[in-house]
């Protein structure tokens, strides 16, 4: 009786977790692709440069693996082709477990991206989660008879539900790619106060690890005894630290980060001019022309790119983009928005609007958001 109950518990937990994990990643397929690219770069440095050849296919792998998680989770819950599904889940979790162990043990990728930006796990937390899932899947493999005894669902209905899960997963991932994620868990989501997020929410506290006579000693405050040798500082409340640490805007005249938080600013983000959608600049230029002709309320457009000055000069003439431009780190721009180009609207540093290049807003919409 206890084994049957535990088998059913494992059945629900494994199915639900795979569905949740897959849907979270399908909500932001570009973000998952960025994480895969990070793994490929690490593997290429540690094993073989052949992994770099996978980078152009990161988005497709992102959608495939995330969809596979959802489909296998649904198939498990409706008990469709149960034995086959359990073996596929076993192979998948073995792959994930080896990946997270490698990341944790060698400290290679500090965030596995298991649950996207929604739930951040440390490498060892990710590995522990995968080990627990591995054990539960092994339990299901050896106790699947208890699941079958729950009563066979009509195979046609179960198969139809799996197909619906497949179509739904692909559909939401394609939509999220062509627009912005349905749910935005990033620090630059609409409503975020960027200057506030760049400051700690509480005073940071540290432990100081010192060494003396071959022994380590921990202090709550830095010791005045100069015979101690400093080894490292360990934060005691890292969750109170700044949520944004790398937002910096500059050009050849200096740093302009604080200027971005003054008044109403429409940020046109162009991560890489080589991959930017040229056609979308027709609508962007029309919007900028409207803002210039109707300066009430005043909205100052600025372009931010991670491309070189030489590349961007050529590009802005190609697309007739007339606005002052600045530079930022490419990783920051990828975090701020998933499209290239993309638009963010700041009102005194608060994000009040955010658009994919497929959803360029009308002039009236932009002005309404800053009134």
ZIPE-V158481 format. One record per residue. N is the residue number from 1. D_LAST is the distance of its C-alpha to the last C-alpha in whole Angstrom. Layout:
N & D_LAST
N & D_LAST
This chain:
1 & 64
2 & 62
3 & 62
4 & 61
5 & 58
6 & 57
7 & 57
8 & 55
9 & 53
10 & 53
11 & 52
12 & 49
13 & 47
14 & 48
15 & 47
16 & 44
17 & 43
18 & 44
19 & 41
20 & 39
21 & 39
22 & 39
23 & 36
24 & 34
25 & 35
26 & 35
27 & 31
28 & 31
29 & 34
30 & 32
31 & 32
32 & 36
33 & 37
34 & 36
35 & 38
36 & 41
37 & 41
38 & 41
39 & 44
40 & 45
41 & 45
42 & 47
43 & 49
44 & 50
45 & 51
46 & 53
47 & 55
48 & 54
49 & 52
50 & 53
51 & 50
52 & 47
53 & 48
54 & 46
55 & 43
56 & 42
57 & 43
58 & 41
59 & 38
60 & 41
61 & 43
62 & 39
63 & 39
64 & 43
65 & 43
66 & 40
67 & 42
68 & 45
69 & 44
70 & 42
71 & 45
72 & 48
73 & 46
74 & 46
75 & 50
76 & 51
77 & 49
78 & 51
79 & 54
80 & 54
81 & 57
82 & 57
83 & 59
84 & 58
85 & 54
86 & 55
87 & 57
88 & 54
89 & 52
90 & 55
91 & 55
92 & 51
93 & 51
94 & 53
95 & 51
96 & 48
97 & 51
98 & 52
99 & 49
100 & 47
101 & 51
102 & 51
103 & 47
104 & 48
105 & 52
106 & 51
107 & 47
108 & 46
109 & 43
110 & 41
111 & 39
112 & 41
113 & 38
114 & 39
115 & 36
116 & 34
117 & 31
118 & 31
119 & 34
120 & 35
121 & 39
122 & 41
123 & 44
124 & 47
125 & 45
126 & 44
127 & 48
128 & 49
129 & 47
130 & 49
131 & 52
132 & 51
133 & 50
134 & 53
135 & 56
136 & 54
137 & 55
138 & 58
139 & 59
140 & 58
141 & 60
142 & 63
143 & 62
144 & 60
145 & 63
146 & 62
147 & 58
148 & 61
149 & 62
150 & 59
151 & 60
152 & 59
153 & 56
154 & 57
155 & 57
156 & 55
157 & 52
158 & 52
159 & 52
160 & 49
161 & 47
162 & 47
163 & 47
164 & 44
165 & 43
166 & 43
167 & 41
168 & 38
169 & 38
170 & 38
171 & 36
172 & 33
173 & 34
174 & 34
175 & 30
176 & 29
177 & 30
178 & 29
179 & 25
180 & 24
181 & 26
182 & 26
183 & 25
184 & 24
185 & 26
186 & 25
187 & 23
188 & 21
189 & 19
190 & 16
191 & 15
192 & 17
193 & 17
194 & 19
195 & 20
196 & 21
197 & 23
198 & 25
199 & 27
200 & 29
201 & 29
202 & 32
203 & 35
204 & 37
205 & 40
206 & 43
207 & 47
208 & 49
209 & 52
210 & 55
211 & 58
212 & 61
213 & 65
214 & 64
215 & 62
216 & 58
217 & 57
218 & 53
219 & 52
220 & 49
221 & 48
222 & 50
223 & 53
224 & 55
225 & 58
226 & 58
227 & 61
228 & 58
229 & 57
230 & 53
231 & 53
232 & 49
233 & 46
234 & 45
235 & 41
236 & 42
237 & 38
238 & 37
239 & 34
240 & 32
241 & 32
242 & 29
243 & 28
244 & 27
245 & 29
246 & 29
247 & 26
248 & 27
249 & 25
250 & 28
251 & 29
252 & 33
253 & 31
254 & 31
255 & 28
256 & 24
257 & 23
258 & 21
259 & 20
260 & 18
261 & 16
262 & 15
263 & 11
264 & 10
265 & 13
266 & 14
267 & 17
268 & 20
269 & 23
270 & 26
271 & 29
272 & 32
273 & 32
274 & 36
275 & 34
276 & 31
277 & 30
278 & 30
279 & 30
280 & 26
281 & 25
282 & 26
283 & 22
284 & 21
285 & 22
286 & 21
287 & 17
288 & 18
289 & 19
290 & 16
291 & 14
292 & 16
293 & 17
294 & 13
295 & 12
296 & 9
297 & 7
298 & 10
299 & 10
300 & 14
301 & 16
302 & 19
303 & 22
304 & 24
305 & 27
306 & 31
307 & 33
308 & 35
309 & 34
310 & 37
311 & 36
312 & 32
313 & 33
314 & 35
315 & 33
316 & 30
317 & 32
318 & 33
319 & 30
320 & 29
321 & 26
322 & 24
323 & 22
324 & 23
325 & 25
326 & 26
327 & 28
328 & 28
329 & 31
330 & 31
331 & 31
332 & 28
333 & 26
334 & 28
335 & 27
336 & 23
337 & 24
338 & 27
339 & 26
340 & 27
341 & 25
342 & 22
343 & 18
344 & 16
345 & 12
346 & 12
347 & 9
348 & 12
349 & 15
350 & 13
351 & 14
352 & 11
353 & 13
354 & 16
355 & 18
356 & 22
357 & 23
358 & 24
359 & 21
360 & 19
361 & 16
362 & 15
363 & 13
364 & 11
365 & 10
366 & 9
367 & 6
368 & 5
369 & 6
370 & 4
371 & 0
